Amino acid sequence: MTTNNFTDCVLAIDIGSSSIKAGLFSSQCDLVEGSLVAVPHYQKFTSDGGVEENASLLRSSIESVIDGIVAMVEHRNLNIITVAIDSMASTIVGLDKNNDPVTPFFSYADTRNSDDVDDLKSLIDVDLVHQRTGVIQHTSYLPARIMWYKRTQPQLYSEISKWVDISTYIYLQWFHPEKVKSSFCISSWSGMIDRFKRSWDQELLEILDIDLFNLPELSSWDEPISGLNKNFSDRWKTLKEVPFLLSVGDGLTANLGSGCVDSSKLAVTIGSTGAMRTIVSGNPEVPMGLWAYCFGRDMNILGGSFTEGGNVLLWARQSLGIDTSEGIDNLLGGKKPDSHKLTVLPFLSGERSVGWNGSATATIKGLKMTTSGTDILQALCESIAYRFADVMDRITPYLSTDLEVIASGGALVESRWWVQTIANVLNKPITVCDVEQQTLYGTAKLGLKSLGLINNFDDIPIKRRYVSEPDVTLIEMMALARERQGDLYTKLM
């Protein structure tokens, strides 16, 4: 599609936990050559479990990425017709009455509010709230985070006028505040959305002693905002009246990017962290240990997620001195599964699915003088595969019988060993997605669908790299190792 000899394209932006990426995509969802921009950013980890970042500095990094894209467009025959954004989910920042940050932005991985989770659970019917909000209350969600901040920083808390996720914060800076809403999708990752009413949960608001004024107004992702305020319409002239879709969670767009758009596809993703997700119609009952987040007005993303994933490779490099910079296949490819006989609970940053123990710590059982650092790395990666199986057991009733399991995420698709390991544990063939910048790709699909350039998310076929079949000679061995992990979990957790 062209306008006045200009090629129309979607600007997709991914606000990830370690970098901000942006790219331009054609109406066929092809990445425009030379348009990919990536800027790293860094969160602060503290010894007491804190994970936070300066919200203003992160916003500046996002804006610098857009600056680069806008400059590129002005020198090429390109025309941005919509902006679609995904964001790391379960983030929160407290703003004053001028919408400036009072607090840092806190990541889902911050566990300093574990005591507040316990207090909150004592005030609610955990199972009823789980079904209503789609989540088990946990350190990663907003209610306990707000309780913790009020308890530990009462003076600063009194200055807070509004609690928002990081993407809503930047929209409040770019647009006239009265125009800004937050999507059902990104907001449901807060743990305080009534998914049946698509509204903030009244019981949790009362417990937190906050009202609707303290939270953003809600809407569907496909009801865009346009009309940048003067500062940013001057800065980004080409985007002045371009519609910006409401931000969605990066977990959703990772699914869309890998072709997992309904219950016939199950995404197994390992980036910095891990997740298993599918998309279902309506608001089904949520299995114990899993979550359901809103997608638009009548769909849910159903699955489970972990605080660990590719970040265990970083931990192994920093703490065990193992060089994982070239991947893990050369380290683990020739090793027999479970040959180390270690049993690992991989909770280096607390547990999410399926037990949701935010204060959990990692455990390694079976260490000997002969245990090597590579043994520990192998056991950690295998332990994550077992956690995927725990989610699979719970999500299977919601999946189609002709299911295809699709692997995505940089840490996973770069390792044939890890894909094979998970295939053996799940006893399912795993198809490896062959899409670069899959999260951005899924975000671009949102833009195309909002404009009517595609009717369905699966109108654009997904390339598949290869299929990893389970090794029948290893299935029983890995099932026994998984059982050993389950026994240790039961004893300690």
C-alpha positions in Angstrom: 0.0 0.0 0.0 1.4 3.4 -0.9 0.4 7.0 -0.4 1.7 9.8 -2.7 4.7 7.5 -3.7 5.4 6.8 -0.1 5.3 3.2 1.2 3.0 2.8 4.2 4.3 0.9 7.2 3.6 0.1 10.8 6.0 1.3 13.5 6.3 -1.5 16.1 7.9 -0.8 19.5 8.9 -3.5 22.0 9.7 -2.2 25.6 11.5 -5.3 26.9 13.1 -5.9 30.2 16.6 -5.4 28.9 16.3 -3.4 25.7 13.9 -1.2 23.7 13.5 -2.3 20.1 11.6 -0.7 17.2 11.2 -1.5 13.6 9.1 -0.6 10.5 6.9 -3.3 9.0 5.3 -3.3 5.6 1.6 -4.2 4.9 2.8 -7.8 4.4 4.4 -7.7 7.8 8.0 -7.7 6.5 10.6 -5.8 8.4 11.8 -2.8 6.3 15.4 -3.2 5.6 17.6 -1.1 7.8 14.8 0.0 10.1 15.5 -2.1 13.2 16.7 0.0 16.2 17.7 -1.4 19.6 18.9 0.3 22.7 19.7 -1.5 25.9 18.6 -0.4 29.4 19.4 -1.7 32.8 17.4 -2.5 35.9 18.9 -2.3 39.4 18.9 -5.4 41.5 19.3 -5.1 45.2 20.2 -7.8 47.8 16.8 -7.5 49.5 15.0 -8.6 46.3 14.4 -5.2 44.7 14.3 -4.8 40.9 13.6 -1.3 39.8 14.6 1.4 37.3 14.4 5.2 36.8 11.2 5.7 34.9 12.2 9.0 33.4 15.5 7.6 32.1 13.7 4.6 30.6 11.2 7.0 28.9 14.2 9.0 27.5 15.6 5.8 26.0 12.3 4.9 24.4 12.0 8.4 23.0 15.5 8.2 21.6 14.6 5.0 19.7 11.6 6.8 18.2 13.8 9.8 17.3 16.0 7.4 15.3 13.0 5.9 13.4 11.5 9.3 12.7 14.8 10.6 11.3 15.0 7.5 9.1 11.5 8.0 7.8 12.2 11.6 6.9 15.0 10.5 4.6 13.3 7.6 3.0 10.0 7.2 1.1 8.2 5.8 4.1 5.0 6.8 5.7 4.1 5.5 9.2 0.3 4.8 9.4 0.1 3.5 12.9 2.2 2.9 16.0 1.8 -0.4 17.9 3.6 -0.9 21.3 4.1 -3.9 23.5 5.6 -3.7 26.9 7.1 -5.8 29.6 4.1 -6.6 31.9 3.4 -6.3 35.6 5.3 -3.0 35.9 4.2 -0.1 38.1 5.2 3.5 38.8 3.5 6.0 41.1 2.9 9.4 39.6 2.1 12.8 41.2 -0.7 15.1 40.1 1.5 16.3 37.1 2.0 12.7 36.0 5.7 12.9 37.0 7.2 9.8 38.7 7.3 9.8 42.5 8.6 6.2 42.6 11.0 4.2 40.4 9.2 1.8 38.2 9.1 -1.6 39.8 9.5 -4.8 37.8 7.4 -8.0 38.3 10.6 -9.6 39.6 10.8 -7.4 42.7 10.0 -9.6 45.7 10.3 -7.1 48.6 6.5 -7.2 49.0 6.3 -10.9 49.9 5.0 -10.2 53.4 2.3 -8.0 51.9 1.2 -10.8 49.7 0.6 -12.9 52.8 -1.4 -10.1 54.4 -3.4 -9.6 51.3 -4.3 -13.3 51.0 -5.6 -13.2 54.6 -8.1 -10.5 53.5 -9.6 -12.2 50.4 -10.9 -15.5 49.2 -7.9 -16.5 47.2 -9.7 -18.9 44.9 -12.5 -16.5 44.1 -10.2 -13.6 43.4 -8.0 -16.0 41.2 -11.0 -16.7 39.0 -12.2 -13.1 38.9 -8.8 -11.5 38.2 -7.2 -14.4 36.5 -4.2 -14.4 38.8 -3.1 -15.8 42.2 -2.0 -12.8 44.2 1.8 -12.6 44.2 4.8 -10.4 44.5 4.7 -9.6 40.8 1.3 -8.0 40.9 0.1 -4.5 41.8 -2.0 -5.0 45.0 0.8 -6.2 47.2 3.2 -3.8 45.6 1.0 -0.8 46.5 0.5 -2.2 50.0 4.3 -2.6 50.4 5.0 1.0 49.2 2.4 2.5 51.5 3.8 0.6 54.4 7.5 1.3 53.8 7.3 4.8 52.2 4.3 6.5 53.8 5.5 10.1 53.1 6.2 9.5 49.4 3.0 7.4 49.1 1.0 10.5 50.1 2.3 12.3 47.0 1.1 9.7 44.6 -2.0 10.6 42.5 -2.0 7.7 40.1 -0.5 4.2 39.7 0.2 3.1 36.1 2.3 0.6 34.1 5.4 1.9 32.3 3.7 2.2 28.9 0.7 4.2 30.2 3.2 6.5 31.9 4.9 7.4 28.6 1.5 8.0 26.9 0.7 10.4 29.7 3.8 12.3 28.7 3.3 12.2 25.0 -0.4 13.0 24.7 -2.9 15.2 26.5 -3.6 13.2 29.7 -7.4 13.3 29.4 -7.0 11.2 26.2 -4.9 8.5 27.7 -6.3 5.0 28.6 -4.7 1.7 29.4 -5.6 -1.5 27.5 -7.4 -4.4 29.2 -4.5 -6.5 28.2 -1.6 -4.6 29.8 -3.8 -3.8 32.8 -4.8 -7.3 33.5 -1.2 -8.2 34.1 -1.6 -6.0 37.2 -3.6 -8.7 39.0 -6.5 -6.4 39.8 -8.7 -6.5 36.7 -12.1 -8.1 36.9 -11.9 -10.0 33.6 -15.6 -10.7 33.5 -16.5 -7.0 33.7 -13.3 -5.7 32.1 -12.9 -3.2 34.9 -10.8 -2.6 38.0 -11.7 -5.1 40.7 -13.8 -3.3 43.3 -12.9 -5.6 46.2 -9.2 -5.0 45.7 -9.7 -1.2 45.3 -11.5 -1.2 48.7 -8.7 -3.2 50.4 -6.1 -0.8 49.0 -8.1 2.2 49.9 -7.8 3.7 46.4 -10.4 4.7 43.8 -10.7 4.8 40.0 -9.1 8.2 39.9 -5.9 6.6 41.1 -5.8 4.2 38.1 -6.0 4.7 34.4 -9.2 4.4 32.4 -9.5 1.1 30.6 -10.2 0.3 26.9 -9.5 -2.3 24.3 -6.0 -2.3 22.6 -7.6 -1.4 19.2 -9.0 1.9 20.3 -6.1 4.2 19.5 -5.0 7.6 20.8 -3.9 10.3 18.3 -2.9 13.9 18.6 0.5 14.2 20.3 0.9 17.2 22.6 2.8 20.2 21.4 6.2 19.1 22.7 6.1 15.8 20.9 4.2 16.9 17.8 7.0 19.4 17.3 9.6 16.6 18.0 7.9 13.9 15.9 6.2 15.9 13.2 5.5 12.8 11.1 3.6 11.2 14.0 1.6 14.2 15.0 -1.8 12.7 14.0 -0.8 9.1 13.6 -2.9 6.7 15.7 -1.0 5.0 18.6 -2.6 1.7 19.7 -2.8 1.1 23.4 0.1 -1.0 24.6 -0.3 -4.7 25.2 1.8 -7.2 27.2 4.9 -8.5 25.4 3.7 -12.1 26.2 0.7 -11.6 23.9 2.7 -10.3 21.0 5.3 -13.1 21.5 2.4 -15.5 20.9 1.1 -13.6 17.9 4.6 -13.4 16.5 5.1 -17.2 16.7 1.7 -17.9 15.2 0.1 -19.1 18.5 -3.1 -17.2 17.9 -5.7 -19.8 19.2 -6.0 -23.0 21.2 -4.6 -25.1 18.4 -1.1 -23.7 19.1 0.8 -23.6 22.3 3.8 -21.3 22.7 6.8 -22.4 24.7 9.0 -19.3 25.1 12.3 -18.8 26.8 13.9 -15.3 26.6 15.2 -13.8 29.8 12.4 -15.7 31.5 10.1 -18.5 30.5 6.4 -18.9 29.7 3.9 -21.2 28.2 0.8 -19.6 26.7 -2.2 -20.1 24.4 -5.1 -17.9 23.4 -8.7 -18.9 24.2 -12.1 -17.4 23.6 -14.3 -16.1 26.4 -13.4 -16.2 30.1 -12.8 -19.8 31.0 -12.1 -21.1 34.5 -8.5 -20.7 35.3 -6.7 -23.9 36.3 -5.0 -23.8 39.7 -1.4 -22.4 39.3 -2.0 -20.7 36.0 -3.2 -17.2 35.0 -5.5 -15.7 32.4 -5.0 -12.2 31.1 -7.4 -10.2 29.0 -7.0 -9.8 25.3 -9.4 -7.3 23.8 -13.0 -7.6 25.0 -13.7 -11.3 24.6 -10.5 -13.3 24.6 -7.9 -14.4 27.2 -4.3 -15.4 27.2 -4.1 -18.6 29.3 -0.8 -20.0 30.6 2.0 -19.9 33.2 5.2 -18.1 33.5 8.5 -18.3 35.3 11.0 -15.8 36.7 13.8 -18.0 35.3 14.7 -18.8 31.7 17.6 -17.5 29.8 18.7 -15.5 32.8 20.1 -18.8 34.3 22.7 -18.6 31.6 23.7 -15.2 32.8 23.8 -16.4 36.4 26.0 -19.4 35.3 28.4 -17.0 33.6 28.6 -14.6 36.5 28.5 -17.0 39.4 30.0 -20.2 38.0 32.4 -18.7 35.6 31.0 -20.7 32.6 31.3 -19.0 29.2 27.8 -19.1 27.9 28.3 -16.3 25.4 28.3 -18.8 22.5 25.2 -20.6 23.7 24.9 -23.9 25.5 24.8 -26.5 22.8 28.6 -26.8 22.7 28.6 -27.2 26.5 25.6 -29.6 27.0 25.0 -31.2 23.6 27.0 -34.4 24.4 25.8 -34.8 27.9 23.4 -37.6 28.9 20.1 -36.2 30.5 20.1 -36.2 34.3 23.7 -37.7 34.3 24.6 -35.2 37.1 21.8 -36.7 39.4 21.2 -33.2 40.8 17.7 -32.1 41.8 17.1 -28.4 41.3 14.4 -25.9 42.2 15.4 -23.0 39.9 13.9 -20.1 41.8 16.7 -17.5 41.6 14.2 -14.7 41.6 11.3 -16.3 43.5 8.6 -18.6 42.1 5.8 -17.7 39.8 3.9 -20.7 38.1 2.8 -23.0 39.4 3.1 -22.5 43.2 3.5 -18.6 43.2 5.8 -18.5 46.2 7.3 -15.1 45.7 9.8 -15.6 48.5 11.1 -18.9 47.2 14.8 -19.3 46.6 16.8 -21.7 44.4 17.8 -25.1 45.7 20.4 -27.6 44.4 20.3 -31.1 46.0 22.9 -33.7 45.4 26.1 -31.7 45.1 29.4 -33.7 45.4 33.1 -33.0 45.1 32.8 -34.3 41.5 30.0 -31.9 40.5 31.1 -29.4 37.9 29.7 -26.0 37.0 28.5 -27.4 33.7 26.6 -30.1 35.7 24.8 -27.3 37.6 24.0 -25.4 34.4 22.6 -28.6 32.8 20.5 -29.3 35.9 19.2 -25.8 35.9 18.1 -25.9 32.3 16.5 -29.3 32.7 14.7 -28.1 35.8 13.0 -25.4 33.7 11.8 -28.0 31.3 10.2 -29.8 34.2 8.4 -26.6 35.2 7.0 -26.4 31.7 5.6 -29.9 32.1 3.8 -28.7 35.3 2.1 -26.0 33.3 1.3 -28.4 30.4 -0.5 -30.8 32.8 -2.9 -28.0 33.7 -3.4 -26.3 30.4 -4.0 -29.4 28.3 -7.8 -29.6 28.8 -8.1 -26.1 27.1 -6.1 -27.1 24.0 -7.2 -28.6 20.7 -6.5 -32.2 20.0 -4.6 -31.3 16.8 -2.2 -29.2 18.9 1.1 -27.8 17.7 3.7 -26.8 20.2 5.8 -23.9 19.0 9.1 -22.8 20.5 10.2 -19.2 20.5 12.4 -16.8 22.3 16.1 -16.2 21.7 17.4 -18.4 24.5 15.4 -21.3 23.4 15.5 -21.2 19.6 19.3 -20.8 19.7 19.7 -24.1 21.5 18.8 -27.4 19.8 19.7 -29.1 23.0 17.2 -27.2 25.1 14.4 -27.7 22.5 15.1 -31.4 22.5 15.2 -31.5 26.2 11.8 -29.9 26.5 10.4 -32.1 23.8 11.5 -35.2 25.7 10.0 -33.9 29.0 6.7 -32.9 27.4 6.7 -36.0 25.2 5.5 -33.7 22.4 7.1 -32.7 19.1 8.2 -29.1 19.2 8.2 -26.8 16.2 10.9 -24.1 16.2 9.6 -20.8 15.0 11.8 -19.2 12.3 10.9 -15.5 12.8 13.4 -12.9 13.8 12.3 -10.3 16.2 9.2 -12.3 16.9 7.8 -10.0 19.6 8.1 -7.0 17.3 6.6 -9.1 14.5 3.6 -9.9 16.7 3.2 -6.2 17.7 3.2 -5.2 14.0 0.4 -7.7 13.4 -1.7 -5.8 15.9 -1.1 -2.7 13.8 -2.1 -4.3 10.6 -5.2 -5.9 12.1 -6.3 -2.6 13.6 -6.2 -1.0 10.1 -8.0 -3.8 8.5 -5.0 -4.8 6.4 -5.4 -8.4 7.7 -8.6 -10.0 8.9 -7.1 -12.5 11.2 -3.8 -12.8 12.9 -3.0 -16.1 11.1 -3.5 -14.5 7.7 0.2 -14.1 7.6 1.9 -17.5 7.7 4.7 -18.3 10.2 7.9 -19.8 9.0 9.0 -23.0 10.7 12.7 -23.8 11.1 12.5 -27.5 12.1 10.6 -30.0 14.3 12.2 -31.7 17.3 10.6 -35.1 18.0 10.8 -36.5 21.5 13.4 -39.3 22.0 11.4 -42.2 23.2 14.5 -43.8 24.9 14.8 -40.8 27.2 11.2 -40.0 28.1 11.0 -42.3 31.1 14.4 -41.2 32.4 13.3 -37.5 32.3 9.9 -38.4 33.8 11.7 -39.9 36.8 13.9 -36.8 37.2 10.9 -34.6 37.0 9.2 -36.7 39.7 12.3 -36.2 41.9 12.0 -32.5 41.5 8.3 -32.6 42.4 9.2 -34.6 45.6 11.8 -31.9 46.6 9.3 -29.1 45.8 6.7 -30.7 48.1 9.2 -31.1 51.0 10.5 -27.6 50.8 7.6 -25.5 49.6 
